[in-house]
Amino acid sequence: FRMPALYLFNRRTLLAGDDLQLPSLATGFVFALELFIFLPVLMYYTIDLIFILPDDDGVDGGGGIRYTNRVLHNELLRDLDEERSLLNIDDYFALIEDRLPSMESQACADATSGFVDMTFPFLLLMNQIGSAIYCATSIWHEQKIFHLSSLGTPTLNTDLRAPLTKIIESKMTVLVGFNFLLFVYGISCTFPFTKDYIQCFPIFWWFIWFLELAIRGTQSIL
């Protein structure tokens, strides 16, 4: 028997077989997860950071910051009524919970000299937009592969699946190259800024972002 890869590409490949539908379905699921869940979360927090503006009166390392999308930074105990006692542990921790977002914003302001330099968020946003384009294009390719691989067989009615050759070649060249550029770009713009911006995003944001980079790197290798 001749290998199906010989019919698809007229040469042998590392991955050969007629079972193209299951890999396409699994790969398409990963791309959909990125496009509709991971990337919207990443972009929401990135854009939110970009729209935090310095105060019109100037920047003084956090004291004169005007937050457009966050709670103003106040002293932790300022809003405690005189009649409320710190011995009431529920009130104390409730106040900490209320002030936590502003405390995180203040830490980010201190680390970034008052949100003046937005180079990192803009670099992130460009990478995330590129990743969204890549994922959407990849989903289209996987859908076409899934559909065409269900027509005919590698040895019978080959004209029905003739477009598979160009689609898979495009996936293995253009899309793989674009993915590799996104991976290198993401790595190069992340690590120089991570130390300064670690306080600017919640922990789960960093987890999703490094998961995105891991997915980009894995897809580049495979």
DOLOBA-989369 format. One record per residue (C-alpha): residue in three letters; residue number from 1; x negated, y negated, z negated. Coordinates in pm, whole numbers. Example, Ala and Ser with C-alpha at 12.3 -4.5 7.8 and 13.67 -1.06 7.14 Angstrom:
2
+-------+------+--------+--------+--------+
: vokol : numi :     c1 :     c2 :     c3 :
+-------+------+--------+--------+--------+
:   ALA :    1 :  -1230 :    450 :   -780 :
:   SER :    2 :  -1367 :    106 :   -714 :
+-------+------+--------+--------+--------+
***
This chain:
222
+-------+------+--------+--------+--------+
: vokol : numi :     c1 :     c2 :     c3 :
+-------+------+--------+--------+--------+
:   PHE :    1 :      0 :      0 :      0 :
:   ARG :    2 :   -118 :   -350 :     75 :
:   MET :    3 :   -122 :   -601 :   -208 :
:   PRO :    4 :    156 :   -863 :   -192 :
:   ALA :    5 :   -111 :  -1132 :   -228 :
:   LEU :    6 :   -240 :  -1036 :    115 :
:   TYR :    7 :    100 :  -1114 :    261 :
:   LEU :    8 :    141 :  -1438 :     66 :
:   PHE :    9 :   -208 :  -1583 :    109 :
:   ASN :   10 :   -375 :  -1355 :    366 :
:   ARG :   11 :   -642 :  -1283 :    106 :
:   ARG :   12 :   -680 :  -1122 :   -234 :
:   THR :   13 :   -617 :  -1332 :   -546 :
:   LEU :   14 :   -681 :  -1283 :   -916 :
:   LEU :   15 :   -307 :  -1258 :   -979 :
:   ALA :   16 :   -122 :  -1037 :   -735 :
:   GLY :   17 :    222 :   -884 :   -740 :
:   ASP :   18 :    581 :   -930 :   -644 :
:   ASP :   19 :    696 :  -1032 :   -993 :
:   LEU :   20 :    685 :  -1406 :   -938 :
:   GLN :   21 :   1022 :  -1486 :  -1092 :
:   LEU :   22 :    944 :  -1411 :  -1457 :
:   PRO :   23 :    619 :  -1616 :  -1465 :
:   SER :   24 :    798 :  -1903 :  -1286 :
:   LEU :   25 :   1082 :  -1892 :  -1537 :
:   ALA :   26 :    845 :  -1891 :  -1835 :
:   THR :   27 :    627 :  -2167 :  -1692 :
:   GLY :   28 :    928 :  -2376 :  -1602 :
:   PHE :   29 :   1055 :  -2343 :  -1960 :
:   VAL :   30 :    727 :  -2480 :  -2095 :
:   PHE :   31 :    739 :  -2774 :  -1855 :
:   ALA :   32 :   1102 :  -2845 :  -1949 :
:   LEU :   33 :   1011 :  -2835 :  -2318 :
:   GLU :   34 :    741 :  -3093 :  -2255 :
:   LEU :   35 :    951 :  -3315 :  -2029 :
:   PHE :   36 :   1270 :  -3326 :  -2233 :
:   ILE :   37 :   1145 :  -3290 :  -2593 :
:   PHE :   38 :    772 :  -3349 :  -2647 :
:   LEU :   39 :    713 :  -3642 :  -2413 :
:   PRO :   40 :   1024 :  -3844 :  -2515 :
:   VAL :   41 :    916 :  -3821 :  -2881 :
:   LEU :   42 :    559 :  -3922 :  -2798 :
:   MET :   43 :    669 :  -4211 :  -2577 :
:   TYR :   44 :    923 :  -4339 :  -2829 :
:   TYR :   45 :    661 :  -4387 :  -3101 :
:   THR :   46 :    401 :  -4519 :  -2856 :
:   ILE :   47 :    636 :  -4785 :  -2719 :
:   ASP :   48 :    751 :  -4869 :  -3071 :
:   LEU :   49 :    389 :  -4940 :  -3167 :
:   ILE :   50 :    332 :  -5154 :  -2858 :
:   PHE :   51 :    625 :  -5380 :  -2952 :
:   ILE :   52 :    492 :  -5454 :  -3299 :
:   LEU :   53 :    375 :  -5815 :  -3263 :
:   PRO :   54 :    135 :  -6032 :  -3465 :
:   ASP :   55 :    281 :  -6325 :  -3652 :
:   ASP :   56 :    290 :  -6655 :  -3466 :
:   ASP :   57 :     81 :  -6813 :  -3739 :
:   GLY :   58 :   -205 :  -6578 :  -3680 :
:   VAL :   59 :   -338 :  -6250 :  -3809 :
:   ASP :   60 :   -499 :  -6214 :  -4148 :
:   GLY :   61 :   -553 :  -5840 :  -4172 :
:   GLY :   62 :   -198 :  -5750 :  -4261 :
:   GLY :   63 :    -72 :  -6036 :  -4478 :
:   GLY :   64 :     79 :  -6235 :  -4193 :
:   ILE :   65 :    226 :  -5959 :  -3981 :
:   ARG :   66 :    579 :  -5980 :  -3838 :
:   TYR :   67 :    726 :  -5634 :  -3767 :
:   THR :   68 :    981 :  -5619 :  -3490 :
:   ASN :   69 :   1091 :  -5257 :  -3537 :
:   ARG :   70 :    990 :  -5178 :  -3894 :
:   VAL :   71 :   1074 :  -5286 :  -4247 :
:   LEU :   72 :    879 :  -5588 :  -4377 :
:   HIS :   73 :    603 :  -5495 :  -4616 :
:   ASN :   74 :    691 :  -5583 :  -4976 :
:   GLU :   75 :    538 :  -5506 :  -5308 :
:   LEU :   76 :    638 :  -5160 :  -5425 :
:   LEU :   77 :    819 :  -5279 :  -5737 :
:   ARG :   78 :    956 :  -5612 :  -5618 :
:   ASP :   79 :   1314 :  -5492 :  -5573 :
:   LEU :   80 :   1337 :  -5321 :  -5908 :
:   ASP :   81 :   1593 :  -5499 :  -6124 :
:   GLU :   82 :   1477 :  -5618 :  -6461 :
:   GLU :   83 :   1723 :  -5382 :  -6627 :
:   ARG :   84 :   1591 :  -5077 :  -6442 :
:   SER :   85 :   1314 :  -4894 :  -6618 :
:   LEU :   86 :   1016 :  -4727 :  -6458 :
:   LEU :   87 :   1094 :  -4439 :  -6689 :
:   ASN :   88 :   1383 :  -4363 :  -6457 :
:   ILE :   89 :   1188 :  -4138 :  -6228 :
:   ASP :   90 :   1471 :  -4109 :  -5974 :
:   ASP :   91 :   1474 :  -4486 :  -5920 :
:   TYR :   92 :   1097 :  -4492 :  -5889 :
:   PHE :   93 :   1073 :  -4225 :  -5622 :
:   ALA :   94 :   1378 :  -4361 :  -5441 :
:   LEU :   95 :   1198 :  -4694 :  -5412 :
:   ILE :   96 :    883 :  -4524 :  -5284 :
:   GLU :   97 :   1089 :  -4348 :  -5019 :
:   ASP :   98 :   1248 :  -4678 :  -4913 :
:   ARG :   99 :    911 :  -4849 :  -4890 :
:   LEU :  100 :    720 :  -4566 :  -4718 :
:   PRO :  101 :    778 :  -4687 :  -4358 :
:   SER :  102 :    656 :  -5038 :  -4440 :
:   MET :  103 :    358 :  -4899 :  -4630 :
:   GLU :  104 :    260 :  -4693 :  -4324 :
:   SER :  105 :    303 :  -4998 :  -4100 :
:   GLN :  106 :     82 :  -5204 :  -4328 :
:   ALA :  107 :   -188 :  -4935 :  -4321 :
:   CYS :  108 :   -173 :  -4937 :  -3942 :
:   ALA :  109 :   -198 :  -5318 :  -3942 :
:   ASP :  110 :   -503 :  -5308 :  -4168 :
:   ALA :  111 :   -669 :  -5040 :  -3953 :
:   THR :  112 :   -608 :  -5224 :  -3625 :
:   SER :  113 :   -669 :  -5583 :  -3737 :
:   GLY :  114 :   -305 :  -5677 :  -3716 :
:   PHE :  115 :   -190 :  -5497 :  -3402 :
:   VAL :  116 :   -396 :  -5728 :  -3179 :
:   ASP :  117 :   -571 :  -5458 :  -2974 :
:   MET :  118 :   -312 :  -5242 :  -2798 :
:   THR :  119 :   -558 :  -5066 :  -2568 :
:   PHE :  120 :   -499 :  -4723 :  -2718 :
:   PRO :  121 :   -115 :  -4730 :  -2705 :
:   PHE :  122 :   -123 :  -4847 :  -2342 :
:   LEU :  123 :   -372 :  -4572 :  -2251 :
:   LEU :  124 :   -147 :  -4320 :  -2425 :
:   LEU :  125 :    161 :  -4447 :  -2245 :
:   MET :  126 :     -8 :  -4419 :  -1904 :
:   ASN :  127 :   -109 :  -4061 :  -1980 :
:   GLN :  128 :    240 :  -3975 :  -2103 :
:   ILE :  129 :    402 :  -4121 :  -1790 :
:   GLY :  130 :    159 :  -3921 :  -1576 :
:   SER :  131 :    241 :  -3608 :  -1775 :
:   ALA :  132 :    614 :  -3666 :  -1722 :
:   ILE :  133 :    559 :  -3695 :  -1345 :
:   TYR :  134 :    344 :  -3381 :  -1350 :
:   CYS :  135 :    601 :  -3181 :  -1550 :
:   ALA :  136 :    891 :  -3291 :  -1328 :
:   THR :  137 :    697 :  -3200 :  -1013 :
:   SER :  138 :    592 :  -2867 :  -1161 :
:   ILE :  139 :    952 :  -2781 :  -1254 :
:   TRP :  140 :   1050 :  -2841 :   -890 :
:   HIS :  141 :    768 :  -2612 :   -771 :
:   GLU :  142 :    865 :  -2338 :  -1017 :
:   GLN :  143 :   1229 :  -2362 :   -912 :
:   LYS :  144 :   1133 :  -2322 :   -547 :
:   ILE :  145 :    903 :  -2029 :   -627 :
:   PHE :  146 :   1176 :  -1863 :   -835 :
:   HIS :  147 :   1428 :  -1901 :   -553 :
:   LEU :  148 :   1207 :  -1801 :   -261 :
:   SER :  149 :   1054 :  -1501 :   -438 :
:   SER :  150 :   1404 :  -1353 :   -471 :
:   LEU :  151 :   1445 :  -1347 :    -92 :
:   GLY :  152 :   1331 :  -1041 :     99 :
:   THR :  153 :   1016 :   -858 :    -12 :
:   PRO :  154 :    645 :   -914 :     42 :
:   THR :  155 :    657 :   -650 :    319 :
:   LEU :  156 :   1010 :   -687 :    459 :
:   ASN :  157 :   1183 :  -1002 :    587 :
:   THR :  158 :    868 :  -1198 :    518 :
:   ASP :  159 :   1003 :  -1497 :    712 :
:   LEU :  160 :   1253 :  -1562 :    429 :
:   ARG :  161 :    974 :  -1628 :    183 :
:   ALA :  162 :    727 :  -1782 :    426 :
:   PRO :  163 :    735 :  -2126 :    248 :
:   LEU :  164 :    597 :  -1956 :    -65 :
:   THR :  165 :    247 :  -1977 :     76 :
:   LYS :  166 :    239 :  -2356 :     99 :
:   ILE :  167 :    425 :  -2409 :   -229 :
:   ILE :  168 :    196 :  -2183 :   -431 :
:   GLU :  169 :   -113 :  -2322 :   -261 :
:   SER :  170 :      6 :  -2673 :   -350 :
:   LYS :  171 :     65 :  -2565 :   -708 :
:   MET :  172 :   -280 :  -2407 :   -735 :
:   THR :  173 :   -464 :  -2705 :   -585 :
:   VAL :  174 :   -290 :  -3042 :   -610 :
:   LEU :  175 :   -101 :  -2980 :   -934 :
:   VAL :  176 :   -391 :  -2803 :  -1104 :
:   GLY :  177 :   -621 :  -3091 :  -1008 :
:   PHE :  178 :   -373 :  -3351 :  -1135 :
:   ASN :  179 :   -331 :  -3157 :  -1458 :
:   PHE :  180 :   -707 :  -3143 :  -1508 :
:   LEU :  181 :   -735 :  -3520 :  -1461 :
:   LEU :  182 :   -457 :  -3574 :  -1718 :
:   PHE :  183 :   -640 :  -3345 :  -1961 :
:   VAL :  184 :   -976 :  -3519 :  -1923 :
:   TYR :  185 :   -809 :  -3861 :  -1942 :
:   GLY :  186 :   -613 :  -3763 :  -2254 :
:   ILE :  187 :   -922 :  -3630 :  -2432 :
:   SER :  188 :  -1138 :  -3929 :  -2339 :
:   CYS :  189 :   -881 :  -4186 :  -2457 :
:   THR :  190 :   -781 :  -4004 :  -2776 :
:   PHE :  191 :  -1092 :  -3924 :  -2975 :
:   PRO :  192 :  -1256 :  -4271 :  -2963 :
:   PHE :  193 :   -939 :  -4424 :  -3117 :
:   THR :  194 :   -812 :  -4149 :  -3348 :
:   LYS :  195 :   -992 :  -4276 :  -3657 :
:   ASP :  196 :   -849 :  -4629 :  -3629 :
:   TYR :  197 :   -497 :  -4531 :  -3527 :
:   ILE :  198 :   -447 :  -4227 :  -3751 :
:   GLN :  199 :   -214 :  -4433 :  -3975 :
:   CYS :  200 :     -9 :  -4568 :  -3686 :
:   PHE :  201 :    176 :  -4247 :  -3604 :
:   PRO :  202 :    340 :  -3984 :  -3827 :
:   ILE :  203 :    169 :  -3651 :  -3872 :
:   PHE :  204 :    417 :  -3464 :  -3654 :
:   TRP :  205 :    343 :  -3710 :  -3369 :
:   TRP :  206 :    -26 :  -3622 :  -3381 :
:   PHE :  207 :     65 :  -3253 :  -3392 :
:   ILE :  208 :    278 :  -3285 :  -3077 :
:   TRP :  209 :     13 :  -3495 :  -2904 :
:   PHE :  210 :   -268 :  -3245 :  -2967 :
:   LEU :  211 :    -31 :  -2966 :  -2866 :
:   GLU :  212 :     22 :  -3152 :  -2538 :
:   LEU :  213 :   -354 :  -3175 :  -2488 :
:   ALA :  214 :   -387 :  -2805 :  -2565 :
:   ILE :  215 :   -120 :  -2722 :  -2307 :
:   ARG :  216 :   -295 :  -2941 :  -2048 :
:   GLY :  217 :   -628 :  -2770 :  -2120 :
:   THR :  218 :   -480 :  -2419 :  -2111 :
:   GLN :  219 :   -305 :  -2486 :  -1780 :
:   SER :  220 :   -630 :  -2620 :  -1637 :
:   ILE :  221 :   -808 :  -2295 :  -1723 :
:   LEU :  222 :   -528 :  -2064 :  -1609 :
+-------+------+--------+--------+--------+
***
